[in-house]
Amino acid sequence: MGSLTPSPSKMLQISASGTPSQIGFSHGTLASTHIARSLTFYTALFLKKCTMDWPAVKGFAMQYHPFLSANFPQYVEEMEGVARGAGKEYADILALNVRTEIAFGAYTDGCTAISWKTTEKSYLGQNWDWDTVQSENLICLKIVKGDGLKMQMITEAGIIGKIGMNNHGVGCTLNAVTAKGVSFSKLPCHLALRSVLDSSSRAEAIATIEKWGVASSCHILVADTTGGTGLECSSEDIVRLEMDEVGVVAHTNHYVLPHKKGVVEKVWLPDTKFRLRKAGESLKGKQPSDDVLWEIFRDEVEEDGASICRKQTEVVGPNALATLFGIVMDLGRKRQKCWWGGQLNLLKKLAFSL
């Protein structure tokens, strides 16, 4: 079961409910055009950045199927449903969902994430930076499961787990980190995000991720009304980044904690440490609110050649990156605000609650 929600914006909004297969089929059917464009985008990107043609990409992705089929069959069923609805092969959709793991993390995307907790309020938010071509393939996906769990996320069409929150007030964000190594017997990054959205609490989400591990390097920020915990993941280990003395966890695109010997990170975005420092400085002396986070993530003031909100014209290294969307979540009130559209005077906004 599924439906489209009319919106004055250009972001496709989809509601899907029922069994995993039904949820996936609604997603695939209603976002079929966006999924086709996502596949075109990643086909070209993987060939250019990783010298892998699409048959090779699908072969890589299918190495995750035995682990997922044995341990997370509900995700396999949902991805199979997406494939049927979109008129694609299961391997195509699986490839989108393991796109972070492809070519051992040979390329990745950038972002800035913050969790902010006081005795009364708990917020979570981030900017998501990626190739501007993919902006037209973002969707707002709302899922209602058979057990009554509701979740809403901003994701790339065809990917069943990304950045959002559920009706228990559990939310997650993602920062890419470049450390080589991949495992085919752990949860792919985006499905680890989905496992957070399937959880009833921050503690349950962390326990799931630490039990199964994450297949490649990334940082997942998990939060609920009790606060936030950063999980610095590699294919070899997971290290917790806890709240500081004022209840904040902030992260960008590099490890801030020591990791297991053999986990070697290559910092790929030169502005990552600047963005982390500026995010921390921007919070000092302020009381938590979605408006404060909103302004931090929308900050286009450049210092040292960079800003938290990455302008569409900016080129970093081999990738043309921009902030494609920002999201702020009030976990206590179960409300989200999302903005996208590049330049501040052209922003499109979406507010919703669970």
Secondary structure, DSSP 4 states (H G I P E B T S, - for coil): -EEE---SSSSEEEEEEESHHHHHHHHHHHTHHHHHHHHHHHHHHHHHHH---HHHHHHHHHTTHHHHHHH-HHHHHHHHHHHHHHT--HHHHHHHHTTTTGGGT-S--EEEEEEEE-SS-EEEEEEEEEEGGGGGGEEEEEEEETTS-EEEEEEETT-S--EEEETTS-EEEEEE--B----SSSB-HHHHHHHHHT-SSHHHHHHHHHHH-BSS-EEEEEEETTEEEEEEE-SS-EEEE---TTSEEEE-SS--S---TT--B----TTHHHHHHHHHHHHTT----HHHHHHHHT----BTTB-SS--TT--BTTB-EEEEEEEEEETTTTEEEEEESSSGGG-EEEEEE-
